[in-house]
């Protein structure tokens, strides 16, 4: 059965405006306003670099985690970008996401890509 109460957001851009004004703002509001019961934000690709280099984005990641957003990152990307330990230090789960993302897609679960 498809879980229609869980939103997964796949964030791949390193654009700071998109990160702040869409990926992070929407995930926090979606959860705190009750639009979704559970929200997962996957940090993937170029977004990994942005998280590691921007103090503003790191602060917003912390706020999202505090609000209850499950923030996780692609381990393959993080390892290749030498960022796994930095992400873990921010409280971000780092795991391989290829197979789980494929399952989300195959199951037609709620997925928003940015």
Secondary structure in CASP SS format (residue, H / E / C, confidence):
PFRMAT SS
TARGET T0000
AUTHOR 0000-0000-0000
METHOD secondary structure of the structure
MODEL  1
X C 1.00
X C 1.00
X C 1.00
X C 1.00
X C 1.00
X E 1.00
X E 1.00
X E 1.00
X E 1.00
X E 1.00
X E 1.00
X C 1.00
X C 1.00
X C 1.00
X C 1.00
X H 1.00
X H 1.00
X H 1.00
X H 1.00
X H 1.00
X H 1.00
X H 1.00
X H 1.00
X H 1.00
X H 1.00
X H 1.00
X H 1.00
X H 1.00
X H 1.00
X H 1.00
X H 1.00
X H 1.00
X C 1.00
X C 1.00
X C 1.00
X C 1.00
X C 1.00
X E 1.00
X E 1.00
X E 1.00
X E 1.00
X E 1.00
X E 1.00
X C 1.00
X C 1.00
X H 1.00
X H 1.00
X H 1.00
X H 1.00
X H 1.00
X H 1.00
X H 1.00
X H 1.00
X C 1.00
X H 1.00
X H 1.00
X H 1.00
X H 1.00
X H 1.00
X H 1.00
X H 1.00
X H 1.00
X H 1.00
X H 1.00
X H 1.00
X H 1.00
X H 1.00
X C 1.00
X C 1.00
X E 1.00
X E 1.00
X E 1.00
X E 1.00
X E 1.00
X H 1.00
X H 1.00
X H 1.00
X H 1.00
X H 1.00
X H 1.00
X C 1.00
X C 1.00
X C 1.00
X H 1.00
X H 1.00
X H 1.00
X H 1.00
X H 1.00
X H 1.00
X C 1.00
X C 1.00
X C 1.00
X E 1.00
X E 1.00
X E 1.00
X C 1.00
X C 1.00
X H 1.00
X H 1.00
X H 1.00
X H 1.00
X H 1.00
X H 1.00
X H 1.00
X H 1.00
X H 1.00
X C 1.00
X C 1.00
X C 1.00
X C 1.00
X E 1.00
X E 1.00
X E 1.00
X C 1.00
END
